[in-house]
Amino acid sequence: MKKEIHPDNYRKVIFEDVSNGERFLIGSTAESEETAKWTDGNEYPLCKIEISSTSHPFYTGTKRVIDSAGRVEKFKARQAKAGK
């Protein structure tokens, strides 16, 4: 890695996909209050994410609906109303 090109807060961070529990340890500047232990026995900051390459339909080839705000139901209601 080249010297002096990364920000001061660049360090290893664990990213956890909350939909399937998969974890990744990568370099990042993401801020986090939580920490977790990695397989090497060290503690790292933990950032929880909703979708990663292990759960995104584009990468997995599976179809899945992620709806946390009722948007799908609203869309279906608008479609049904427009179809009348």
mmCIF file as gemmi writes it, N, C-alpha and C atoms, coordinates in Angstrom:
data_model
loop_
_atom_site.group_PDB
_atom_site.id
_atom_site.type_symbol
_atom_site.label_atom_id
_atom_site.label_alt_id
_atom_site.label_comp_id
_atom_site.label_asym_id
_atom_site.label_entity_id
_atom_site.label_seq_id
_atom_site.pdbx_PDB_ins_code
_atom_site.Cartn_x
_atom_site.Cartn_y
_atom_site.Cartn_z
_atom_site.occupancy
_atom_site.B_iso_or_equiv
_atom_site.pdbx_formal_charge
_atom_site.auth_seq_id
_atom_site.auth_asym_id
_atom_site.pdbx_PDB_model_num
ATOM 1 N N . MET Axp A 1 ? 0.844 -1.172 0 1 0 ? 1 A 1
ATOM 2 C CA . MET Axp A 1 ? 0 0 0 1 0 ? 1 A 1
ATOM 3 C C . MET Axp A 1 ? 0.893 1.24 0 1 0 ? 1 A 1
ATOM 4 N N . LYS Axp A 2 ? 0.522 2.218 -0.823 1 0 ? 2 A 1
ATOM 5 C CA . LYS Axp A 2 ? 1.305 3.451 -0.888 1 0 ? 2 A 1
ATOM 6 C C . LYS Axp A 2 ? 1.168 4.238 0.407 1 0 ? 2 A 1
ATOM 7 N N . LYS Axp A 3 ? 2.208 4.905 0.784 1 0 ? 3 A 1
ATOM 8 C CA . LYS Axp A 3 ? 2.214 5.72 2.002 1 0 ? 3 A 1
ATOM 9 C C . LYS Axp A 3 ? 1.475 7.036 1.758 1 0 ? 3 A 1
ATOM 10 N N . GLU Axp A 4 ? 0.83 7.518 2.806 1 0 ? 4 A 1
ATOM 11 C CA . GLU Axp A 4 ? 0.203 8.836 2.854 1 0 ? 4 A 1
ATOM 12 C C . GLU Axp A 4 ? -0.888 9.085 1.817 1 0 ? 4 A 1
ATOM 13 N N . ILE Axp A 5 ? -1.575 8.032 1.356 1 0 ? 5 A 1
ATOM 14 C CA . ILE Axp A 5 ? -2.7 8.268 0.448 1 0 ? 5 A 1
ATOM 15 C C . ILE Axp A 5 ? -4.044 7.953 1.108 1 0 ? 5 A 1
ATOM 16 N N . HIS Axp A 6 ? -4.012 7.284 2.254 1 0 ? 6 A 1
ATOM 17 C CA . HIS Axp A 6 ? -5.248 6.941 2.954 1 0 ? 6 A 1
ATOM 18 C C . HIS Axp A 6 ? -5.497 7.907 4.111 1 0 ? 6 A 1
ATOM 19 N N . PRO Axp A 7 ? -6.772 8.13 4.451 1 0 ? 7 A 1
ATOM 20 C CA . PRO Axp A 7 ? -7.099 8.982 5.606 1 0 ? 7 A 1
ATOM 21 C C . PRO Axp A 7 ? -6.534 8.397 6.899 1 0 ? 7 A 1
ATOM 22 N N . ASP Axp A 8 ? -6.439 9.228 7.914 1 0 ? 8 A 1
ATOM 23 C CA . ASP Axp A 8 ? -5.894 8.785 9.201 1 0 ? 8 A 1
ATOM 24 C C . ASP Axp A 8 ? -6.739 7.697 9.866 1 0 ? 8 A 1
ATOM 25 N N . ASN Axp A 9 ? -8.055 7.714 9.631 1 0 ? 9 A 1
ATOM 26 C CA . ASN Axp A 9 ? -8.93 6.741 10.298 1 0 ? 9 A 1
ATOM 27 C C . ASN Axp A 9 ? -9.15 5.485 9.447 1 0 ? 9 A 1
ATOM 28 N N . TYR Axp A 10 ? -8.307 5.232 8.465 1 0 ? 10 A 1
ATOM 29 C CA . TYR Axp A 10 ? -8.385 4.019 7.648 1 0 ? 10 A 1
ATOM 30 C C . TYR Axp A 10 ? -7.862 2.846 8.464 1 0 ? 10 A 1
ATOM 31 N N . ARG Axp A 11 ? -8.702 1.831 8.638 1 0 ? 11 A 1
ATOM 32 C CA . ARG Axp A 11 ? -8.33 0.659 9.422 1 0 ? 11 A 1
ATOM 33 C C . ARG Axp A 11 ? -9.2 -0.512 8.997 1 0 ? 11 A 1
ATOM 34 N N . LYS Axp A 12 ? -8.932 -1.69 9.545 1 0 ? 12 A 1
ATOM 35 C CA . LYS Axp A 12 ? -9.737 -2.871 9.237 1 0 ? 12 A 1
ATOM 36 C C . LYS Axp A 12 ? -11.055 -2.79 9.992 1 0 ? 12 A 1
ATOM 37 N N . VAL Axp A 13 ? -12.148 -3.122 9.286 1 0 ? 13 A 1
ATOM 38 C CA . VAL Axp A 13 ? -13.502 -3.071 9.842 1 0 ? 13 A 1
ATOM 39 C C . VAL Axp A 13 ? -14.227 -4.35 9.445 1 0 ? 13 A 1
ATOM 40 N N . ILE Axp A 14 ? -15.028 -4.89 10.366 1 0 ? 14 A 1
ATOM 41 C CA . ILE Axp A 14 ? -15.87 -6.042 10.067 1 0 ? 14 A 1
ATOM 42 C C . ILE Axp A 14 ? -17.218 -5.513 9.579 1 0 ? 14 A 1
ATOM 43 N N . PHE Axp A 15 ? -17.638 -5.96 8.394 1 0 ? 15 A 1
ATOM 44 C CA . PHE Axp A 15 ? -18.967 -5.658 7.884 1 0 ? 15 A 1
ATOM 45 C C . PHE Axp A 15 ? -19.798 -6.926 7.999 1 0 ? 15 A 1
ATOM 46 N N . GLU Axp A 16 ? -20.961 -6.833 8.67 1 0 ? 16 A 1
ATOM 47 C CA . GLU Axp A 16 ? -21.831 -7.988 8.856 1 0 ? 16 A 1
ATOM 48 C C . GLU Axp A 16 ? -23.134 -7.77 8.111 1 0 ? 16 A 1
ATOM 49 N N . ASP Axp A 17 ? -23.473 -8.722 7.248 1 0 ? 17 A 1
ATOM 50 C CA . ASP Axp A 17 ? -24.74 -8.705 6.526 1 0 ? 17 A 1
ATOM 51 C C . ASP Axp A 17 ? -25.803 -9.247 7.484 1 0 ? 17 A 1
ATOM 52 N N . VAL Axp A 18 ? -26.733 -8.392 7.914 1 0 ? 18 A 1
ATOM 53 C CA . VAL Axp A 18 ? -27.717 -8.804 8.916 1 0 ? 18 A 1
ATOM 54 C C . VAL Axp A 18 ? -28.764 -9.752 8.35 1 0 ? 18 A 1
ATOM 55 N N . SER Axp A 19 ? -28.894 -9.838 7.017 1 0 ? 19 A 1
ATOM 56 C CA . SER Axp A 19 ? -29.896 -10.732 6.442 1 0 ? 19 A 1
ATOM 57 C C . SER Axp A 19 ? -29.449 -12.187 6.433 1 0 ? 19 A 1
ATOM 58 N N . ASN Axp A 20 ? -28.13 -12.431 6.429 1 0 ? 20 A 1
ATOM 59 C CA . ASN Axp A 20 ? -27.678 -13.824 6.425 1 0 ? 20 A 1
ATOM 60 C C . ASN Axp A 20 ? -26.52 -14.11 7.389 1 0 ? 20 A 1
ATOM 61 N N . GLY Axp A 21 ? -26.033 -13.09 8.086 1 0 ? 21 A 1
ATOM 62 C CA . GLY Axp A 21 ? -24.988 -13.293 9.089 1 0 ? 21 A 1
ATOM 63 C C . GLY Axp A 21 ? -23.573 -13.382 8.548 1 0 ? 21 A 1
ATOM 64 N N . GLU Axp A 22 ? -23.395 -13.251 7.241 1 0 ? 22 A 1
ATOM 65 C CA . GLU Axp A 22 ? -22.058 -13.314 6.646 1 0 ? 22 A 1
ATOM 66 C C . GLU Axp A 22 ? -21.236 -12.103 7.076 1 0 ? 22 A 1
ATOM 67 N N . ARG Axp A 23 ? -19.936 -12.305 7.313 1 0 ? 23 A 1
ATOM 68 C CA . ARG Axp A 23 ? -19.053 -11.225 7.763 1 0 ? 23 A 1
ATOM 69 C C . ARG Axp A 23 ? -17.85 -11.098 6.837 1 0 ? 23 A 1
ATOM 70 N N . PHE Axp A 24 ? -17.379 -9.845 6.667 1 0 ? 24 A 1
ATOM 71 C CA . PHE Axp A 24 ? -16.211 -9.531 5.849 1 0 ? 24 A 1
ATOM 72 C C . PHE Axp A 24 ? -15.288 -8.636 6.66 1 0 ? 24 A 1
ATOM 73 N N . LEU Axp A 25 ? -14.001 -8.853 6.584 1 0 ? 25 A 1
ATOM 74 C CA . LEU Axp A 25 ? -13.009 -7.98 7.224 1 0 ? 25 A 1
ATOM 75 C C . LEU Axp A 25 ? -12.255 -7.27 6.107 1 0 ? 25 A 1
ATOM 76 N N . ILE Axp A 26 ? -12.482 -5.952 5.994 1 0 ? 26 A 1
ATOM 77 C CA . ILE Axp A 26 ? -11.849 -5.17 4.937 1 0 ? 26 A 1
ATOM 78 C C . ILE Axp A 26 ? -11.419 -3.821 5.481 1 0 ? 26 A 1
ATOM 79 N N . GLY Axp A 27 ? -10.548 -3.147 4.776 1 0 ? 27 A 1
ATOM 80 C CA . GLY Axp A 27 ? -10.114 -1.816 5.158 1 0 ? 27 A 1
ATOM 81 C C . GLY Axp A 27 ? -11.199 -0.793 4.851 1 0 ? 27 A 1
ATOM 82 N N . SER Axp A 28 ? -11.443 0.13 5.781 1 0 ? 28 A 1
ATOM 83 C CA . SER Axp A 28 ? -12.497 1.116 5.6 1 0 ? 28 A 1
ATOM 84 C C . SER Axp A 28 ? -12.298 2.295 6.543 1 0 ? 28 A 1
ATOM 85 N N . THR Axp A 29 ? -13.001 3.387 6.252 1 0 ? 29 A 1
ATOM 86 C CA . THR Axp A 29 ? -13.045 4.541 7.149 1 0 ? 29 A 1
ATOM 87 C C . THR Axp A 29 ? -14.412 4.652 7.813 1 0 ? 29 A 1
ATOM 88 N N . ALA Axp A 30 ? -15.279 3.641 7.638 1 0 ? 30 A 1
ATOM 89 C CA . ALA Axp A 30 ? -16.625 3.665 8.215 1 0 ? 30 A 1
ATOM 90 C C . ALA Axp A 30 ? -16.545 3.752 9.739 1 0 ? 30 A 1
ATOM 91 N N . GLU Axp A 31 ? -17.377 4.608 10.307 1 0 ? 31 A 1
ATOM 92 C CA . GLU Axp A 31 ? -17.415 4.788 11.759 1 0 ? 31 A 1
ATOM 93 C C . GLU Axp A 31 ? -18.395 3.801 12.381 1 0 ? 31 A 1
ATOM 94 N N . SER Axp A 32 ? -18.079 3.323 13.574 1 0 ? 32 A 1
ATOM 95 C CA . SER Axp A 32 ? -18.943 2.392 14.274 1 0 ? 32 A 1
ATOM 96 C C . SER Axp A 32 ? -18.685 2.46 15.771 1 0 ? 32 A 1
ATOM 97 N N . GLU Axp A 33 ? -19.745 2.335 16.547 1 0 ? 33 A 1
ATOM 98 C CA . GLU Axp A 33 ? -19.639 2.298 18.006 1 0 ? 33 A 1
ATOM 99 C C . GLU Axp A 33 ? -19.424 0.864 18.5 1 0 ? 33 A 1
ATOM 100 N N . GLU Axp A 34 ? -19.849 -0.121 17.701 1 0 ? 34 A 1
ATOM 101 C CA . GLU Axp A 34 ? -19.755 -1.522 18.1 1 0 ? 34 A 1
ATOM 102 C C . GLU Axp A 34 ? -18.411 -2.119 17.688 1 0 ? 34 A 1
ATOM 103 N N . THR Axp A 35 ? -18.003 -3.142 18.416 1 0 ? 35 A 1
ATOM 104 C CA . THR Axp A 35 ? -16.816 -3.917 18.042 1 0 ? 35 A 1
ATOM 105 C C . THR Axp A 35 ? -17.179 -5.392 18.092 1 0 ? 35 A 1
ATOM 106 N N . ALA Axp A 36 ? -16.396 -6.194 17.395 1 0 ? 36 A 1
ATOM 107 C CA . ALA Axp A 36 ? -16.608 -7.64 17.396 1 0 ? 36 A 1
ATOM 108 C C . ALA Axp A 36 ? -15.266 -8.324 17.235 1 0 ? 36 A 1
ATOM 109 N N . LYS Axp A 37 ? -15.211 -9.571 17.644 1 0 ? 37 A 1
ATOM 110 C CA . LYS Axp A 37 ? -13.984 -10.353 17.546 1 0 ? 37 A 1
ATOM 111 C C . LYS Axp A 37 ? -13.974 -11.095 16.216 1 0 ? 37 A 1
ATOM 112 N N . TRP Axp A 38 ? -12.86 -11.033 15.512 1 0 ? 38 A 1
ATOM 113 C CA . TRP Axp A 38 ? -12.681 -11.716 14.233 1 0 ? 38 A 1
ATOM 114 C C . TRP Axp A 38 ? -12.034 -13.068 14.478 1 0 ? 38 A 1
ATOM 115 N N . THR Axp A 39 ? -11.919 -13.893 13.465 1 0 ? 39 A 1
ATOM 116 C CA . THR Axp A 39 ? -11.366 -15.242 13.616 1 0 ? 39 A 1
ATOM 117 C C . THR Axp A 39 ? -9.9 -15.26 14.039 1 0 ? 39 A 1
ATOM 118 N N . ASP Axp A 40 ? -9.189 -14.14 13.836 1 0 ? 40 A 1
ATOM 119 C CA . ASP Axp A 40 ? -7.791 -14.077 14.262 1 0 ? 40 A 1
ATOM 120 C C . ASP Axp A 40 ? -7.65 -13.736 15.745 1 0 ? 40 A 1
ATOM 121 N N . GLY Axp A 41 ? -8.79 -13.539 16.437 1 0 ? 41 A 1
ATOM 122 C CA . GLY Axp A 41 ? -8.773 -13.246 17.868 1 0 ? 41 A 1
ATOM 123 C C . GLY Axp A 41 ? -8.726 -11.767 18.207 1 0 ? 41 A 1
ATOM 124 N N . ASN Axp A 42 ? -8.565 -10.892 17.221 1 0 ? 42 A 1
ATOM 125 C CA . ASN Axp A 42 ? -8.512 -9.446 17.453 1 0 ? 42 A 1
ATOM 126 C C . ASN Axp A 42 ? -9.903 -8.822 17.38 1 0 ? 42 A 1
ATOM 127 N N . GLU Axp A 43 ? -10.068 -7.695 18.074 1 0 ? 43 A 1
ATOM 128 C CA . GLU Axp A 43 ? -11.321 -6.935 18.041 1 0 ? 43 A 1
ATOM 129 C C . GLU Axp A 43 ? -11.223 -5.85 16.985 1 0 ? 43 A 1
ATOM 130 N N . TYR Axp A 44 ? -12.291 -5.698 16.197 1 0 ? 44 A 1
ATOM 131 C CA . TYR Axp A 44 ? -12.358 -4.683 15.155 1 0 ? 44 A 1
ATOM 132 C C . TYR Axp A 44 ? -13.699 -3.965 15.246 1 0 ? 44 A 1
ATOM 133 N N . PRO Axp A 45 ? -13.803 -2.749 14.702 1 0 ? 45 A 1
ATOM 134 C CA . PRO Axp A 45 ? -15.11 -2.079 14.634 1 0 ? 45 A 1
ATOM 135 C C . PRO Axp A 45 ? -16.069 -2.923 13.792 1 0 ? 45 A 1
ATOM 136 N N . LEU Axp A 46 ? -17.366 -2.912 14.153 1 0 ? 46 A 1
ATOM 137 C CA . LEU Axp A 46 ? -18.383 -3.705 13.46 1 0 ? 46 A 1
ATOM 138 C C . LEU Axp A 46 ? -19.414 -2.783 12.833 1 0 ? 46 A 1
ATOM 139 N N . CYS Axp A 47 ? -19.602 -2.896 11.518 1 0 ? 47 A 1
ATOM 140 C CA . CYS Axp A 47 ? -20.645 -2.152 10.798 1 0 ? 47 A 1
ATOM 141 C C . CYS Axp A 47 ? -21.646 -3.157 10.264 1 0 ? 47 A 1
ATOM 142 N N . LYS Axp A 48 ? -22.918 -2.967 10.598 1 0 ? 48 A 1
ATOM 143 C CA . LYS Axp A 48 ? -23.97 -3.864 10.128 1 0 ? 48 A 1
ATOM 144 C C . LYS Axp A 48 ? -24.606 -3.274 8.876 1 0 ? 48 A 1
ATOM 145 N N . ILE Axp A 49 ? -24.755 -4.12 7.853 1 0 ? 49 A 1
ATOM 146 C CA . ILE Axp A 49 ? -25.339 -3.704 6.585 1 0 ? 49 A 1
ATOM 147 C C . ILE Axp A 49 ? -26.507 -4.626 6.246 1 0 ? 49 A 1
ATOM 148 N N . GLU Axp A 50 ? -27.463 -4.121 5.461 1 0 ? 50 A 1
ATOM 149 C CA . GLU Axp A 50 ? -28.642 -4.913 5.12 1 0 ? 50 A 1
ATOM 150 C C . GLU Axp A 50 ? -28.424 -5.826 3.926 1 0 ? 50 A 1
ATOM 151 N N . ILE Axp A 51 ? -27.613 -5.394 2.967 1 0 ? 51 A 1
ATOM 152 C CA . ILE Axp A 51 ? -27.391 -6.184 1.76 1 0 ? 51 A 1
ATOM 153 C C . ILE Axp A 51 ? -25.907 -6.184 1.41 1 0 ? 51 A 1
ATOM 154 N N . SER Axp A 52 ? -25.39 -7.35 1.083 1 0 ? 52 A 1
ATOM 155 C CA . SER Axp A 52 ? -24.007 -7.473 0.614 1 0 ? 52 A 1
ATOM 156 C C . SER Axp A 52 ? -24.002 -8.375 -0.612 1 0 ? 52 A 1
ATOM 157 N N . SER Axp A 53 ? -22.829 -8.679 -1.114 1 0 ? 53 A 1
ATOM 158 C CA . SER Axp A 53 ? -22.733 -9.553 -2.288 1 0 ? 53 A 1
ATOM 159 C C . SER Axp A 53 ? -23.211 -10.97 -1.995 1 0 ? 53 A 1
ATOM 160 N N . THR Axp A 54 ? -23.261 -11.357 -0.716 1 0 ? 54 A 1
ATOM 161 C CA . THR Axp A 54 ? -23.735 -12.702 -0.38 1 0 ? 54 A 1
ATOM 162 C C . THR Axp A 54 ? -25.25 -12.785 -0.263 1 0 ? 54 A 1
ATOM 163 N N . SER Axp A 55 ? -25.944 -11.633 -0.255 1 0 ? 55 A 1
ATOM 164 C CA . SER Axp A 55 ? -27.403 -11.672 -0.148 1 0 ? 55 A 1
ATOM 165 C C . SER Axp A 55 ? -28.114 -10.903 -1.256 1 0 ? 55 A 1
ATOM 166 N N . HIS Axp A 56 ? -27.381 -10.13 -2.065 1 0 ? 56 A 1
ATOM 167 C CA . HIS Axp A 56 ? -28.009 -9.339 -3.127 1 0 ? 56 A 1
ATOM 168 C C . HIS Axp A 56 ? -28.449 -10.26 -4.266 1 0 ? 56 A 1
ATOM 169 N N . PRO Axp A 57 ? -29.686 -10.1 -4.741 1 0 ? 57 A 1
ATOM 170 C CA . PRO Axp A 57 ? -30.191 -10.984 -5.803 1 0 ? 57 A 1
ATOM 171 C C . PRO Axp A 57 ? -29.341 -10.995 -7.076 1 0 ? 57 A 1
ATOM 172 N N . PHE Axp A 58 ? -28.703 -9.898 -7.415 1 0 ? 58 A 1
ATOM 173 C CA . PHE Axp A 58 ? -27.869 -9.864 -8.613 1 0 ? 58 A 1
ATOM 174 C C . PHE Axp A 58 ? -26.723 -10.866 -8.511 1 0 ? 58 A 1
ATOM 175 N N . TYR Axp A 59 ? -26.12 -10.982 -7.333 1 0 ? 59 A 1
ATOM 176 C CA . TYR Axp A 59 ? -24.98 -11.884 -7.148 1 0 ? 59 A 1
ATOM 177 C C . TYR Axp A 59 ? -25.397 -13.315 -6.84 1 0 ? 59 A 1
ATOM 178 N N . THR Axp A 60 ? -26.525 -13.485 -6.134 1 0 ? 60 A 1
ATOM 179 C CA . THR Axp A 60 ? -26.937 -14.825 -5.727 1 0 ? 60 A 1
ATOM 180 C C . THR Axp A 60 ? -27.811 -15.515 -6.76 1 0 ? 60 A 1
ATOM 181 N N . GLY Axp A 61 ? -28.46 -14.738 -7.629 1 0 ? 61 A 1
ATOM 182 C CA . GLY Axp A 61 ? -29.351 -15.322 -8.629 1 0 ? 61 A 1
ATOM 183 C C . GLY Axp A 61 ? -30.706 -15.705 -8.08 1 0 ? 61 A 1
ATOM 184 N N . THR Axp A 62 ? -30.998 -15.299 -6.86 1 0 ? 62 A 1
ATOM 185 C CA . THR Axp A 62 ? -32.292 -15.6 -6.253 1 0 ? 62 A 1
ATOM 186 C C . THR Axp A 62 ? -33.154 -14.35 -6.216 1 0 ? 62 A 1
ATOM 187 N N . LYS Axp A 63 ? -34.455 -14.544 -6.262 1 0 ? 63 A 1
ATOM 188 C CA . LYS Axp A 63 ? -35.389 -13.429 -6.213 1 0 ? 63 A 1
ATOM 189 C C . LYS Axp A 63 ? -35.862 -13.273 -4.778 1 0 ? 63 A 1
ATOM 190 N N . ARG Axp A 64 ? -35.782 -12.049 -4.27 1 0 ? 64 A 1
ATOM 191 C CA . ARG Axp A 64 ? -36.165 -11.798 -2.882 1 0 ? 64 A 1
ATOM 192 C C . ARG Axp A 64 ? -36.694 -10.381 -2.767 1 0 ? 64 A 1
ATOM 193 N N . VAL Axp A 65 ? -37.764 -10.214 -2.012 1 0 ? 65 A 1
ATOM 194 C CA . VAL Axp A 65 ? -38.339 -8.897 -1.806 1 0 ? 65 A 1
ATOM 195 C C . VAL Axp A 65 ? -37.889 -8.368 -0.456 1 0 ? 65 A 1
ATOM 196 N N . ILE Axp A 66 ? -37.277 -7.19 -0.464 1 0 ? 66 A 1
ATOM 197 C CA . ILE Axp A 66 ? -36.872 -6.534 0.772 1 0 ? 66 A 1
ATOM 198 C C . ILE Axp A 66 ? -37.741 -5.301 0.908 1 0 ? 66 A 1
ATOM 199 N N . ASP Axp A 67 ? -38.631 -5.324 1.881 1 0 ? 67 A 1
ATOM 200 C CA . ASP Axp A 67 ? -39.59 -4.242 2.029 1 0 ? 67 A 1
ATOM 201 C C . ASP Axp A 67 ? -39.699 -3.889 3.502 1 0 ? 67 A 1
ATOM 202 N N . SER Axp A 68 ? -39.106 -2.763 3.876 1 0 ? 68 A 1
ATOM 203 C CA . SER Axp A 68 ? -39.16 -2.366 5.276 1 0 ? 68 A 1
ATOM 204 C C . SER Axp A 68 ? -40.149 -1.236 5.516 1 0 ? 68 A 1
ATOM 205 N N . ALA Axp A 69 ? -40.698 -0.659 4.462 1 0 ? 69 A 1
ATOM 206 C CA . ALA Axp A 69 ? -41.581 0.494 4.644 1 0 ? 69 A 1
ATOM 207 C C . ALA Axp A 69 ? -42.937 0.3 3.975 1 0 ? 69 A 1
ATOM 208 N N . GLY Axp A 70 ? -43.285 -0.919 3.535 1 0 ? 70 A 1
ATOM 209 C CA . GLY Axp A 70 ? -44.572 -1.164 2.913 1 0 ? 70 A 1
ATOM 210 C C . GLY Axp A 70 ? -44.664 -0.646 1.489 1 0 ? 70 A 1
ATOM 211 N N . ARG Axp A 71 ? -43.549 -0.429 0.844 1 0 ? 71 A 1
ATOM 212 C CA . ARG Axp A 71 ? -43.548 0.139 -0.509 1 0 ? 71 A 1
ATOM 213 C C . ARG Axp A 71 ? -44.154 -0.818 -1.526 1 0 ? 71 A 1
ATOM 214 N N . VAL Axp A 72 ? -43.933 -2.11 -1.356 1 0 ? 72 A 1
ATOM 215 C CA . VAL Axp A 72 ? -44.475 -3.081 -2.304 1 0 ? 72 A 1
ATOM 216 C C . VAL Axp A 72 ? -45.991 -3.078 -2.25 1 0 ? 72 A 1
ATOM 217 N N . GLU Axp A 73 ? -46.563 -3.056 -1.055 1 0 ? 73 A 1
ATOM 218 C CA . GLU Axp A 73 ? -48.015 -3.039 -0.918 1 0 ? 73 A 1
ATOM 219 C C . GLU Axp A 73 ? -48.614 -1.763 -1.513 1 0 ? 73 A 1
ATOM 220 N N . LYS Axp A 74 ? -47.942 -0.632 -1.296 1 0 ? 74 A 1
ATOM 221 C CA . LYS Axp A 74 ? -48.425 0.629 -1.867 1 0 ? 74 A 1
ATOM 222 C C . LYS Axp A 74 ? -48.404 0.569 -3.392 1 0 ? 74 A 1
ATOM 223 N N . PHE Axp A 75 ? -47.344 0.01 -3.958 1 0 ? 75 A 1
ATOM 224 C CA . PHE Axp A 75 ? -47.233 -0.115 -5.407 1 0 ? 75 A 1
ATOM 225 C C . PHE Axp A 75 ? -48.331 -1.014 -5.955 1 0 ? 75 A 1
ATOM 226 N N . LYS Axp A 76 ? -48.563 -2.154 -5.308 1 0 ? 76 A 1
ATOM 227 C CA . LYS Axp A 76 ? -49.604 -3.075 -5.759 1 0 ? 76 A 1
ATOM 228 C C . LYS Axp A 76 ? -50.983 -2.435 -5.675 1 0 ? 76 A 1
ATOM 229 N N . ALA Axp A 77 ? -51.221 -1.642 -4.626 1 0 ? 77 A 1
ATOM 230 C CA . ALA Axp A 77 ? -52.511 -0.955 -4.494 1 0 ? 77 A 1
ATOM 231 C C . ALA Axp A 77 ? -52.697 0.067 -5.615 1 0 ? 77 A 1
ATOM 232 N N . ARG Axp A 78 ? -51.647 0.808 -5.964 1 0 ? 78 A 1
ATOM 233 C CA . ARG Axp A 78 ? -51.723 1.774 -7.065 1 0 ? 78 A 1
ATOM 234 C C . ARG Axp A 78 ? -51.966 1.069 -8.392 1 0 ? 78 A 1
ATOM 235 N N . GLN Axp A 79 ? -51.31 -0.082 -8.604 1 0 ? 79 A 1
ATOM 236 C CA . GLN Axp A 79 ? -51.497 -0.831 -9.832 1 0 ? 79 A 1
ATOM 237 C C . GLN Axp A 79 ? -52.927 -1.355 -9.94 1 0 ? 79 A 1
ATOM 238 N N . ALA Axp A 80 ? -53.464 -1.87 -8.829 1 0 ? 80 A 1
ATOM 239 C CA . ALA Axp A 80 ? -54.827 -2.388 -8.829 1 0 ? 80 A 1
ATOM 240 C C . ALA Axp A 80 ? -55.825 -1.265 -9.111 1 0 ? 80 A 1
ATOM 241 N N . LYS Axp A 81 ? -55.595 -0.104 -8.53 1 0 ? 81 A 1
ATOM 242 C CA . LYS Axp A 81 ? -56.471 1.042 -8.726 1 0 ? 81 A 1
ATOM 243 C C . LYS Axp A 81 ? -56.405 1.527 -10.184 1 0 ? 81 A 1
ATOM 244 N N . ALA Axp A 82 ? -55.218 1.552 -10.75 1 0 ? 82 A 1
ATOM 245 C CA . ALA Axp A 82 ? -55.039 1.989 -12.135 1 0 ? 82 A 1
ATOM 246 C C . ALA Axp A 82 ? -55.631 0.983 -13.119 1 0 ? 82 A 1
ATOM 247 N N . GLY Axp A 83 ? -55.701 -0.267 -12.747 1 0 ? 83 A 1
ATOM 248 C CA . GLY Axp A 83 ? -56.227 -1.306 -13.623 1 0 ? 83 A 1
ATOM 249 C C . GLY Axp A 83 ? -57.737 -1.32 -13.735 1 0 ? 83 A 1
ATOM 250 N N . LYS Axp A 84 ? -58.436 -0.605 -12.876 1 0 ? 84 A 1
ATOM 251 C CA . LYS Axp A 84 ? -59.908 -0.596 -12.871 1 0 ? 84 A 1
ATOM 252 C C . LYS Axp A 84 ? -60.47 0.208 -13.991 1 0 ? 84 A 1
